[in-house]
Amino acid sequence: MCSGFRTRCAQKQKVRAQDARLTKVWSLEMVVKVLTANRLIDGQAVWLGADGSWQETIDGALVARHAEAVEALEDAGKIAAKANLVVDVNVIDVEEREEGLYPIRLRERIRLSGPTIVTFGDLPLDKPELKRAS
């Protein structure tokens, strides 16, 4: 029950109806799962590919659409972690969109797009602007 003026009550009811419609649409989206981890040697985010290799992009990731496939992904992740190939192995939810797989959680979208800080990669530190302060 709404309290206060009638207009506020009507606004609250309208927002609740919109939320209910959005929830209904969200539940109709095709959500599937993929396996992600970080490569142990360099920390790069990787996804398990359909060929069993670890890919640096989510394109070509092995998609699990049912419980047995999710279990197989988890088993593959445990084997790779035990072999010291990857760490932080997770099965994540993704949407299948026209443009490709799209992670549901913000954390995974950030991991997909790469580091959020500027890195110098393999640049030599012989440039004065990149040297440490003494």
NUFINU-205239 format. One record per atom (N, C-alpha, C): residue in one letter; atom name; x, y, z. Coordinates in steps of 0.02 Angstrom, whole numbers, plus 50000, padded with zeros to 5 digits. Example, Ala and Ser with C-alpha at 12.3 -4.5 7.8 and 13.67 -1.06 7.14 Angstrom:
BEGIN
resn: A, name: N, c1: 50660, c2: 49716, c3: 50390
resn: A, name: CA, c1: 50615, c2: 49775, c3: 50390
resn: A, name: C, c1: 50660, c2: 49835, c3: 50390
resn: S, name: N, c1: 50642, c2: 49888, c3: 50354
resn: S, name: CA, c1: 50684, c2: 49947, c3: 50357
resn: S, name: C, c1: 50645, c2: 50002, c3: 50394
This chain:
BEGIN
resn: M, name: N, c1: 50042, c2: 49941, c3: 50000
resn: M, name: CA, c1: 50000, c2: 50000, c3: 50000
resn: M, name: C, c1: 50044, c2: 50062, c3: 50000
resn: C, name: N, c1: 50028, c2: 50110, c3: 49958
resn: C, name: CA, c1: 50067, c2: 50171, c3: 49953
resn: C, name: C, c1: 50044, c2: 50221, c3: 50006
resn: S, name: N, c1: 50092, c2: 50260, c3: 50029
resn: S, name: CA, c1: 50076, c2: 50312, c3: 50077
resn: S, name: C, c1: 50087, c2: 50380, c3: 50044
resn: G, name: N, c1: 50055, c2: 50431, c3: 50069
resn: G, name: CA, c1: 50066, c2: 50497, c3: 50041
resn: G, name: C, c1: 50014, c2: 50515, c3: 49989
resn: F, name: N, c1: 50032, c2: 50560, c3: 49947
resn: F, name: CA, c1: 49986, c2: 50585, c3: 49896
resn: F, name: C, c1: 49971, c2: 50532, c3: 49844
resn: R, name: N, c1: 49915, c2: 50540, c3: 49811
resn: R, name: CA, c1: 49894, c2: 50491, c3: 49759
resn: R, name: C, c1: 49944, c2: 50489, c3: 49701
resn: T, name: N, c1: 49972, c2: 50545, c3: 49684
resn: T, name: CA, c1: 50020, c2: 50545, c3: 49627
resn: T, name: C, c1: 50082, c2: 50504, c3: 49644
resn: R, name: N, c1: 50105, c2: 50510, c3: 49706
resn: R, name: CA, c1: 50163, c2: 50470, c3: 49726
resn: R, name: C, c1: 50146, c2: 50396, c3: 49725
resn: C, name: N, c1: 50087, c2: 50380, c3: 49746
resn: C, name: CA, c1: 50064, c2: 50310, c3: 49747
resn: C, name: C, c1: 50061, c2: 50283, c3: 49675
resn: A, name: N, c1: 50034, c2: 50323, c3: 49630
resn: A, name: CA, c1: 50029, c2: 50302, c3: 49560
resn: A, name: C, c1: 50098, c2: 50293, c3: 49529
resn: Q, name: N, c1: 50144, c2: 50338, c3: 49547
resn: Q, name: CA, c1: 50213, c2: 50332, c3: 49521
resn: Q, name: C, c1: 50246, c2: 50268, c3: 49546
resn: K, name: N, c1: 50238, c2: 50253, c3: 49609
resn: K, name: CA, c1: 50268, c2: 50192, c3: 49637
resn: K, name: C, c1: 50240, c2: 50130, c3: 49603
resn: Q, name: N, c1: 50174, c2: 50130, c3: 49591
resn: Q, name: CA, c1: 50143, c2: 50072, c3: 49558
resn: Q, name: C, c1: 50169, c2: 50065, c3: 49486
resn: K, name: N, c1: 50179, c2: 50122, c3: 49452
resn: K, name: CA, c1: 50204, c2: 50120, c3: 49384
resn: K, name: C, c1: 50275, c2: 50092, c3: 49382
resn: V, name: N, c1: 50318, c2: 50113, c3: 49429
resn: V, name: CA, c1: 50387, c2: 50087, c3: 49433
resn: V, name: C, c1: 50386, c2: 50013, c3: 49447
resn: R, name: N, c1: 50344, c2: 49990, c3: 49493
resn: R, name: CA, c1: 50340, c2: 49918, c3: 49508
resn: R, name: C, c1: 50319, c2: 49878, c3: 49447
resn: A, name: N, c1: 50272, c2: 49905, c3: 49408
resn: A, name: CA, c1: 50249, c2: 49870, c3: 49348
resn: A, name: C, c1: 50306, c2: 49866, c3: 49296
resn: Q, name: N, c1: 50344, c2: 49921, c3: 49289
resn: Q, name: CA, c1: 50401, c2: 49920, c3: 49243
resn: Q, name: C, c1: 50453, c2: 49869, c3: 49266
resn: D, name: N, c1: 50467, c2: 49867, c3: 49331
resn: D, name: CA, c1: 50515, c2: 49819, c3: 49357
resn: D, name: C, c1: 50493, c2: 49747, c3: 49344
resn: A, name: N, c1: 50429, c2: 49735, c3: 49351
resn: A, name: CA, c1: 50402, c2: 49667, c3: 49339
resn: A, name: C, c1: 50410, c2: 49648, c3: 49266
resn: R, name: N, c1: 50397, c2: 49696, c3: 49220
resn: R, name: CA, c1: 50405, c2: 49682, c3: 49149
resn: R, name: C, c1: 50478, c2: 49668, c3: 49132
resn: L, name: N, c1: 50524, c2: 49708, c3: 49160
resn: L, name: CA, c1: 50595, c2: 49698, c3: 49147
resn: L, name: C, c1: 50618, c2: 49630, c3: 49173
resn: T, name: N, c1: 50595, c2: 49611, c3: 49232
resn: T, name: CA, c1: 50613, c2: 49546, c3: 49260
resn: T, name: C, c1: 50589, c2: 49490, c3: 49215
resn: K, name: N, c1: 50529, c2: 49497, c3: 49189
resn: K, name: CA, c1: 50501, c2: 49446, c3: 49145
resn: K, name: C, c1: 50542, c2: 49441, c3: 49081
resn: V, name: N, c1: 50561, c2: 49497, c3: 49051
resn: V, name: CA, c1: 50601, c2: 49497, c3: 48990
resn: V, name: C, c1: 50670, c2: 49466, c3: 49005
resn: W, name: N, c1: 50701, c2: 49485, c3: 49061
resn: W, name: CA, c1: 50766, c2: 49459, c3: 49079
resn: W, name: C, c1: 50765, c2: 49383, c3: 49085
resn: S, name: N, c1: 50713, c2: 49356, c3: 49113
resn: S, name: CA, c1: 50710, c2: 49283, c3: 49122
resn: S, name: C, c1: 50701, c2: 49247, c3: 49056
resn: L, name: N, c1: 50678, c2: 49282, c3: 49003
resn: L, name: CA, c1: 50669, c2: 49250, c3: 48938
resn: L, name: C, c1: 50733, c2: 49249, c3: 48897
resn: E, name: N, c1: 50784, c2: 49289, c3: 48917
resn: E, name: CA, c1: 50847, c2: 49290, c3: 48880
resn: E, name: C, c1: 50881, c2: 49222, c3: 48885
resn: M, name: N, c1: 50918, c2: 49205, c3: 48833
resn: M, name: CA, c1: 50954, c2: 49142, c3: 48832
resn: M, name: C, c1: 51020, c2: 49150, c3: 48869
resn: V, name: N, c1: 51023, c2: 49125, c3: 48931
resn: V, name: CA, c1: 51084, c2: 49129, c3: 48970
resn: V, name: C, c1: 51118, c2: 49061, c3: 48969
resn: V, name: N, c1: 51181, c2: 49061, c3: 48948
resn: V, name: CA, c1: 51221, c2: 49000, c3: 48946
resn: V, name: C, c1: 51284, c2: 49012, c3: 48987
resn: K, name: N, c1: 51326, c2: 48962, c3: 48991
resn: K, name: CA, c1: 51386, c2: 48967, c3: 49033
resn: K, name: C, c1: 51449, c2: 48951, c3: 48994
resn: V, name: N, c1: 51504, c2: 48984, c3: 49013
resn: V, name: CA, c1: 51570, c2: 48971, c3: 48985
resn: V, name: C, c1: 51619, c2: 48967, c3: 49044
resn: L, name: N, c1: 51678, c2: 48939, c3: 49030
resn: L, name: CA, c1: 51729, c2: 48932, c3: 49082
resn: L, name: C, c1: 51783, c2: 48985, c3: 49070
resn: T, name: N, c1: 51799, c2: 49023, c3: 49122
resn: T, name: CA, c1: 51851, c2: 49073, c3: 49118
resn: T, name: C, c1: 51902, c2: 49063, c3: 49174
resn: A, name: N, c1: 51961, c2: 49089, c3: 49164
resn: A, name: CA, c1: 52015, c2: 49084, c3: 49213
resn: A, name: C, c1: 52067, c2: 49137, c3: 49197
resn: N, name: N, c1: 52121, c2: 49137, c3: 49236
resn: N, name: CA, c1: 52179, c2: 49178, c3: 49221
resn: N, name: C, c1: 52237, c2: 49132, c3: 49207
resn: R, name: N, c1: 52272, c2: 49145, c3: 49152
resn: R, name: CA, c1: 52330, c2: 49104, c3: 49134
resn: R, name: C, c1: 52383, c2: 49116, c3: 49188
resn: L, name: N, c1: 52412, c2: 49063, c3: 49213
resn: L, name: CA, c1: 52459, c2: 49067, c3: 49269
resn: L, name: C, c1: 52523, c2: 49105, c3: 49251
resn: I, name: N, c1: 52547, c2: 49096, c3: 49192
resn: I, name: CA, c1: 52612, c2: 49125, c3: 49174
resn: I, name: C, c1: 52611, c2: 49201, c3: 49169
resn: D, name: N, c1: 52555, c2: 49231, c3: 49149
resn: D, name: CA, c1: 52553, c2: 49304, c3: 49140
resn: D, name: C, c1: 52491, c2: 49338, c3: 49168
resn: G, name: N, c1: 52444, c2: 49300, c3: 49195
resn: G, name: CA, c1: 52384, c2: 49330, c3: 49225
resn: G, name: C, c1: 52330, c2: 49350, c3: 49176
resn: Q, name: N, c1: 52341, c2: 49338, c3: 49112
resn: Q, name: CA, c1: 52293, c2: 49356, c3: 49060
resn: Q, name: C, c1: 52227, c2: 49318, c3: 49070
resn: A, name: N, c1: 52171, c2: 49354, c3: 49063
resn: A, name: CA, c1: 52105, c2: 49321, c3: 49065
resn: A, name: C, c1: 52098, c2: 49277, c3: 49004
resn: V, name: N, c1: 52075, c2: 49215, c3: 49014
resn: V, name: CA, c1: 52067, c2: 49167, c3: 48960
resn: V, name: C, c1: 52001, c2: 49130, c3: 48967
resn: W, name: N, c1: 51977, c2: 49102, c3: 48912
resn: W, name: CA, c1: 51915, c2: 49064, c3: 48910
resn: W, name: C, c1: 51929, c2: 48997, c3: 48877
resn: L, name: N, c1: 51898, c2: 48944, c3: 48902
resn: L, name: CA, c1: 51908, c2: 48878, c3: 48874
resn: L, name: C, c1: 51873, c2: 48874, c3: 48806
resn: G, name: N, c1: 51912, c2: 48858, c3: 48755
resn: G, name: CA, c1: 51886, c2: 48854, c3: 48687
resn: G, name: C, c1: 51855, c2: 48787, c3: 48672
resn: A, name: N, c1: 51818, c2: 48784, c3: 48618
resn: A, name: CA, c1: 51785, c2: 48722, c3: 48597
resn: A, name: C, c1: 51835, c2: 48668, c3: 48581
resn: D, name: N, c1: 51897, c2: 48688, c3: 48563
resn: D, name: CA, c1: 51948, c2: 48638, c3: 48547
resn: D, name: C, c1: 51988, c2: 48617, c3: 48608
resn: G, name: N, c1: 51970, c2: 48642, c3: 48667
resn: G, name: CA, c1: 52004, c2: 48624, c3: 48729
resn: G, name: C, c1: 52063, c2: 48668, c3: 48748
resn: S, name: N, c1: 52079, c2: 48717, c3: 48705
resn: S, name: CA, c1: 52134, c2: 48763, c3: 48720
resn: S, name: C, c1: 52106, c2: 48824, c3: 48756
resn: W, name: N, c1: 52150, c2: 48862, c3: 48787
resn: W, name: CA, c1: 52131, c2: 48923, c3: 48822
resn: W, name: C, c1: 52139, c2: 48982, c3: 48774
resn: Q, name: N, c1: 52084, c2: 49017, c3: 48761
resn: Q, name: CA, c1: 52081, c2: 49073, c3: 48714
resn: Q, name: C, c1: 52086, c2: 49139, c3: 48751
resn: E, name: N, c1: 52116, c2: 49189, c3: 48719
resn: E, name: CA, c1: 52121, c2: 49256, c3: 48749
resn: E, name: C, c1: 52060, c2: 49299, c3: 48737
resn: T, name: N, c1: 52014, c2: 49276, c3: 48695
resn: T, name: CA, c1: 51951, c2: 49311, c3: 48685
resn: T, name: C, c1: 51893, c2: 49262, c3: 48697
resn: I, name: N, c1: 51836, c2: 49290, c3: 48710
resn: I, name: CA, c1: 51778, c2: 49248, c3: 48724
resn: I, name: C, c1: 51749, c2: 49217, c3: 48660
resn: D, name: N, c1: 51768, c2: 49244, c3: 48603
resn: D, name: CA, c1: 51746, c2: 49215, c3: 48539
resn: D, name: C, c1: 51773, c2: 49144, c3: 48534
resn: G, name: N, c1: 51731, c2: 49098, c3: 48518
resn: G, name: CA, c1: 51753, c2: 49029, c3: 48511
resn: G, name: C, c1: 51754, c2: 48991, c3: 48577
resn: A, name: N, c1: 51729, c2: 49022, c3: 48631
resn: A, name: CA, c1: 51727, c2: 48987, c3: 48695
resn: A, name: C, c1: 51677, c2: 48929, c3: 48692
resn: L, name: N, c1: 51692, c2: 48876, c3: 48728
resn: L, name: CA, c1: 51648, c2: 48819, c3: 48732
resn: L, name: C, c1: 51587, c2: 48838, c3: 48774
resn: V, name: N, c1: 51527, c2: 48832, c3: 48746
resn: V, name: CA, c1: 51466, c2: 48853, c3: 48779
resn: V, name: C, c1: 51430, c2: 48793, c3: 48809
resn: A, name: N, c1: 51410, c2: 48800, c3: 48872
resn: A, name: CA, c1: 51372, c2: 48747, c3: 48906
resn: A, name: C, c1: 51299, c2: 48768, c3: 48911
resn: R, name: N, c1: 51255, c2: 48726, c3: 48886
resn: R, name: CA, c1: 51184, c2: 48742, c3: 48886
resn: R, name: C, c1: 51142, c2: 48698, c3: 48933
resn: H, name: N, c1: 51174, c2: 48650, c3: 48966
resn: H, name: CA, c1: 51138, c2: 48607, c3: 49013
resn: H, name: C, c1: 51184, c2: 48585, c3: 49069
resn: A, name: N, c1: 51157, c2: 48556, c3: 49122
resn: A, name: CA, c1: 51194, c2: 48540, c3: 49183
resn: A, name: C, c1: 51254, c2: 48495, c3: 49171
resn: E, name: N, c1: 51246, c2: 48445, c3: 49128
resn: E, name: CA, c1: 51301, c2: 48398, c3: 49115
resn: E, name: C, c1: 51360, c2: 48435, c3: 49082
resn: A, name: N, c1: 51345, c2: 48480, c3: 49037
resn: A, name: CA, c1: 51398, c2: 48519, c3: 49004
resn: A, name: C, c1: 51434, c2: 48565, c3: 49053
resn: V, name: N, c1: 51396, c2: 48593, c3: 49100
resn: V, name: CA, c1: 51426, c2: 48636, c3: 49152
resn: V, name: C, c1: 51474, c2: 48594, c3: 49195
resn: E, name: N, c1: 51453, c2: 48533, c3: 49213
resn: E, name: CA, c1: 51496, c2: 48489, c3: 49252
resn: E, name: C, c1: 51560, c2: 48473, c3: 49213
resn: A, name: N, c1: 51554, c2: 48462, c3: 49148
resn: A, name: CA, c1: 51613, c2: 48448, c3: 49107
resn: A, name: C, c1: 51660, c2: 48509, c3: 49106
resn: L, name: N, c1: 51632, c2: 48569, c3: 49102
resn: L, name: CA, c1: 51673, c2: 48630, c3: 49105
resn: L, name: C, c1: 51710, c2: 48634, c3: 49171
resn: E, name: N, c1: 51674, c2: 48621, c3: 49226
resn: E, name: CA, c1: 51705, c2: 48624, c3: 49292
resn: E, name: C, c1: 51762, c2: 48574, c3: 49298
resn: D, name: N, c1: 51751, c2: 48513, c3: 49272
resn: D, name: CA, c1: 51803, c2: 48462, c3: 49274
resn: D, name: C, c1: 51864, c2: 48483, c3: 49233
resn: A, name: N, c1: 51853, c2: 48512, c3: 49175
resn: A, name: CA, c1: 51909, c2: 48535, c3: 49133
resn: A, name: C, c1: 51947, c2: 48590, c3: 49169
resn: G, name: N, c1: 51912, c2: 48633, c3: 49204
resn: G, name: CA, c1: 51945, c2: 48686, c3: 49242
resn: G, name: C, c1: 51987, c2: 48659, c3: 49298
resn: K, name: N, c1: 51962, c2: 48609, c3: 49333
resn: K, name: CA, c1: 52000, c2: 48578, c3: 49388
resn: K, name: C, c1: 52064, c2: 48546, c3: 49362
resn: I, name: N, c1: 52059, c2: 48512, c3: 49305
resn: I, name: CA, c1: 52117, c2: 48479, c3: 49276
resn: I, name: C, c1: 52170, c2: 48531, c3: 49256
resn: A, name: N, c1: 52147, c2: 48586, c3: 49224
resn: A, name: CA, c1: 52194, c2: 48638, c3: 49202
resn: A, name: C, c1: 52226, c2: 48673, c3: 49262
resn: A, name: N, c1: 52188, c2: 48684, c3: 49315
resn: A, name: CA, c1: 52215, c2: 48716, c3: 49375
resn: A, name: C, c1: 52266, c2: 48670, c3: 49409
resn: K, name: N, c1: 52251, c2: 48605, c3: 49411
resn: K, name: CA, c1: 52296, c2: 48557, c3: 49441
resn: K, name: C, c1: 52361, c2: 48552, c3: 49401
resn: A, name: N, c1: 52358, c2: 48561, c3: 49335
resn: A, name: CA, c1: 52417, c2: 48560, c3: 49292
resn: A, name: C, c1: 52454, c2: 48627, c3: 49292
resn: N, name: N, c1: 52432, c2: 48674, c3: 49334
resn: N, name: CA, c1: 52463, c2: 48740, c3: 49339
resn: N, name: C, c1: 52462, c2: 48779, c3: 49274
resn: L, name: N, c1: 52410, c2: 48771, c3: 49235
resn: L, name: CA, c1: 52401, c2: 48811, c3: 49174
resn: L, name: C, c1: 52364, c2: 48876, c3: 49189
resn: V, name: N, c1: 52314, c2: 48871, c3: 49233
resn: V, name: CA, c1: 52271, c2: 48928, c3: 49249
resn: V, name: C, c1: 52256, c2: 48931, c3: 49324
resn: V, name: N, c1: 52232, c2: 48989, c3: 49345
resn: V, name: CA, c1: 52208, c2: 48999, c3: 49414
resn: V, name: C, c1: 52142, c2: 49036, c3: 49411
resn: D, name: N, c1: 52107, c2: 49039, c3: 49468
resn: D, name: CA, c1: 52043, c2: 49075, c3: 49474
resn: D, name: C, c1: 51994, c2: 49052, c3: 49420
resn: V, name: N, c1: 51982, c2: 48987, c3: 49418
resn: V, name: CA, c1: 51938, c2: 48956, c3: 49368
resn: V, name: C, c1: 51866, c2: 48966, c3: 49390
resn: N, name: N, c1: 51824, c2: 48992, c3: 49344
resn: N, name: CA, c1: 51754, c2: 49005, c3: 49358
resn: N, name: C, c1: 51710, c2: 48989, c3: 49299
resn: V, name: N, c1: 51652, c2: 48961, c3: 49313
resn: V, name: CA, c1: 51600, c2: 48954, c3: 49262
resn: V, name: C, c1: 51557, c2: 49017, c3: 49268
resn: I, name: N, c1: 51549, c2: 49053, c3: 49213
resn: I, name: CA, c1: 51513, c2: 49117, c3: 49216
resn: I, name: C, c1: 51452, c2: 49115, c3: 49169
resn: D, name: N, c1: 51403, c2: 49158, c3: 49185
resn: D, name: CA, c1: 51344, c2: 49165, c3: 49143
resn: D, name: C, c1: 51358, c2: 49215, c3: 49088
resn: V, name: N, c1: 51338, c2: 49197, c3: 49027
resn: V, name: CA, c1: 51343, c2: 49242, c3: 48970
resn: V, name: C, c1: 51278, c2: 49239, c3: 48930
resn: E, name: N, c1: 51264, c2: 49293, c3: 48895
resn: E, name: CA, c1: 51207, c2: 49295, c3: 48849
resn: E, name: C, c1: 51232, c2: 49283, c3: 48779
resn: E, name: N, c1: 51193, c2: 49248, c3: 48740
resn: E, name: CA, c1: 51209, c2: 49241, c3: 48669
resn: E, name: C, c1: 51173, c2: 49297, c3: 48633
resn: R, name: N, c1: 51211, c2: 49342, c3: 48604
resn: R, name: CA, c1: 51184, c2: 49398, c3: 48567
resn: R, name: C, c1: 51205, c2: 49392, c3: 48494
resn: E, name: N, c1: 51176, c2: 49434, c3: 48452
resn: E, name: CA, c1: 51194, c2: 49433, c3: 48381
resn: E, name: C, c1: 51268, c2: 49446, c3: 48371
resn: E, name: N, c1: 51296, c2: 49492, c3: 48412
resn: E, name: CA, c1: 51367, c2: 49509, c3: 48404
resn: E, name: C, c1: 51414, c2: 49461, c3: 48439
resn: G, name: N, c1: 51387, c2: 49411, c3: 48474
resn: G, name: CA, c1: 51428, c2: 49361, c3: 48507
resn: G, name: C, c1: 51409, c2: 49351, c3: 48580
resn: L, name: N, c1: 51453, c2: 49319, c3: 48617
resn: L, name: CA, c1: 51441, c2: 49306, c3: 48688
resn: L, name: C, c1: 51453, c2: 49369, c3: 48728
resn: Y, name: N, c1: 51408, c2: 49382, c3: 48777
resn: Y, name: CA, c1: 51412, c2: 49443, c3: 48817
resn: Y, name: C, c1: 51405, c2: 49423, c3: 48891
resn: P, name: N, c1: 51458, c2: 49434, c3: 48932
resn: P, name: CA, c1: 51454, c2: 49416, c3: 49003
resn: P, name: C, c1: 51400, c2: 49455, c3: 49040
resn: I, name: N, c1: 51366, c2: 49422, c3: 49086
resn: I, name: CA, c1: 51313, c2: 49454, c3: 49125
resn: I, name: C, c1: 51342, c2: 49501, c3: 49177
resn: R, name: N, c1: 51391, c2: 49477, c3: 49215
resn: R, name: CA, c1: 51419, c2: 49517, c3: 49270
resn: R, name: C, c1: 51469, c2: 49569, c3: 49245
resn: L, name: N, c1: 51468, c2: 49627, c3: 49277
resn: L, name: CA, c1: 51514, c2: 49681, c3: 49260
resn: L, name: C, c1: 51586, c2: 49659, c3: 49267
resn: R, name: N, c1: 51602, c2: 49621, c3: 49318
resn: R, name: CA, c1: 51671, c2: 49598, c3: 49329
resn: R, name: C, c1: 51697, c2: 49561, c3: 49267
resn: E, name: N, c1: 51655, c2: 49519, c3: 49239
resn: E, name: CA, c1: 51676, c2: 49480, c3: 49181
resn: E, name: C, c1: 51681, c2: 49523, c3: 49118
resn: R, name: N, c1: 51639, c2: 49574, c3: 49112
resn: R, name: CA, c1: 51644, c2: 49619, c3: 49055
resn: R, name: C, c1: 51709, c2: 49659, c3: 49059
resn: I, name: N, c1: 51729, c2: 49678, c3: 49119
resn: I, name: CA, c1: 51792, c2: 49714, c3: 49128
resn: I, name: C, c1: 51850, c2: 49668, c3: 49110
resn: R, name: N, c1: 51849, c2: 49606, c3: 49134
resn: R, name: CA, c1: 51902, c2: 49558, c3: 49118
resn: R, name: C, c1: 51907, c2: 49547, c3: 49043
resn: L, name: N, c1: 51849, c2: 49546, c3: 49010
resn: L, name: CA, c1: 51847, c2: 49535, c3: 48937
resn: L, name: C, c1: 51881, c2: 49592, c3: 48899
resn: S, name: N, c1: 51872, c2: 49654, c3: 48923
resn: S, name: CA, c1: 51899, c2: 49711, c3: 48888
resn: S, name: C, c1: 51972, c2: 49725, c3: 48904
resn: G, name: N, c1: 52000, c2: 49689, c3: 48951
resn: G, name: CA, c1: 52071, c2: 49697, c3: 48967
resn: G, name: C, c1: 52084, c2: 49740, c3: 49027
resn: P, name: N, c1: 52148, c2: 49755, c3: 49041
resn: P, name: CA, c1: 52165, c2: 49793, c3: 49101
resn: P, name: C, c1: 52133, c2: 49862, c3: 49101
resn: T, name: N, c1: 52117, c2: 49887, c3: 49160
resn: T, name: CA, c1: 52087, c2: 49953, c3: 49167
resn: T, name: C, c1: 52139, c2: 50006, c3: 49183
resn: I, name: N, c1: 52203, c2: 49987, c3: 49181
resn: I, name: CA, c1: 52257, c2: 50034, c3: 49193
resn: I, name: C, c1: 52304, c2: 50033, c3: 49132
resn: V, name: N, c1: 52342, c2: 50086, c3: 49125
resn: V, name: CA, c1: 52391, c2: 50089, c3: 49071
resn: V, name: C, c1: 52450, c2: 50045, c3: 49090
resn: T, name: N, c1: 52470, c2: 50001, c3: 49045
resn: T, name: CA, c1: 52530, c2: 49960, c3: 49056
resn: T, name: C, c1: 52582, c2: 49977, c3: 49004
resn: F, name: N, c1: 52644, c2: 49966, c3: 49020
resn: F, name: CA, c1: 52698, c2: 49980, c3: 48973
resn: F, name: C, c1: 52719, c2: 49917, c3: 48935
resn: G, name: N, c1: 52691, c2: 49861, c3: 48953
resn: G, name: CA, c1: 52706, c2: 49799, c3: 48918
resn: G, name: C, c1: 52780, c2: 49784, c3: 48916
resn: D, name: N, c1: 52807, c2: 49775, c3: 48857
resn: D, name: CA, c1: 52878, c2: 49757, c3: 48849
resn: D, name: C, c1: 52922, c2: 49817, c3: 48832
resn: L, name: N, c1: 52898, c2: 49877, c3: 48846
resn: L, name: CA, c1: 52939, c2: 49936, c3: 48830
resn: L, name: C, c1: 53002, c2: 49937, c3: 48874
resn: P, name: N, c1: 53059, c2: 49952, c3: 48845
resn: P, name: CA, c1: 53120, c2: 49957, c3: 48886
resn: P, name: C, c1: 53117, c2: 50020, c3: 48929
resn: L, name: N, c1: 53147, c2: 50017, c3: 48987
resn: L, name: CA, c1: 53146, c2: 50074, c3: 49033
resn: L, name: C, c1: 53206, c2: 50120, c3: 49021
resn: D, name: N, c1: 53231, c2: 50126, c3: 48959
resn: D, name: CA, c1: 53286, c2: 50172, c3: 48946
resn: D, name: C, c1: 53261, c2: 50242, c3: 48929
resn: K, name: N, c1: 53196, c2: 50251, c3: 48927
resn: K, name: CA, c1: 53168, c2: 50317, c3: 48914
resn: K, name: C, c1: 53164, c2: 50355, c3: 48981
resn: P, name: N, c1: 53187, c2: 50417, c3: 48983
resn: P, name: CA, c1: 53188, c2: 50454, c3: 49046
resn: P, name: C, c1: 53119, c2: 50461, c3: 49078
resn: E, name: N, c1: 53068, c2: 50469, c3: 49037
resn: E, name: CA, c1: 53001, c2: 50478, c3: 49066
resn: E, name: C, c1: 52973, c2: 50415, c3: 49097
resn: L, name: N, c1: 53004, c2: 50357, c3: 49083
resn: L, name: CA, c1: 52980, c2: 50294, c3: 49110
resn: L, name: C, c1: 53024, c2: 50267, c3: 49166
resn: K, name: N, c1: 53080, c2: 50299, c3: 49180
resn: K, name: CA, c1: 53125, c2: 50275, c3: 49233
resn: K, name: C, c1: 53096, c2: 50290, c3: 49301
resn: R, name: N, c1: 53115, c2: 50249, c3: 49349
resn: R, name: CA, c1: 53094, c2: 50261, c3: 49418
resn: R, name: C, c1: 53130, c2: 50322, c3: 49446
resn: A, name: N, c1: 53096, c2: 50355, c3: 49492
resn: A, name: CA, c1: 53127, c2: 50411, c3: 49526
resn: A, name: C, c1: 53180, c2: 50384, c3: 49575
resn: S, name: N, c1: 53237, c2: 50418, c3: 49579
resn: S, name: CA, c1: 53290, c2: 50394, c3: 49624
resn: S, name: C, c1: 53286, c2: 50429, c3: 49690
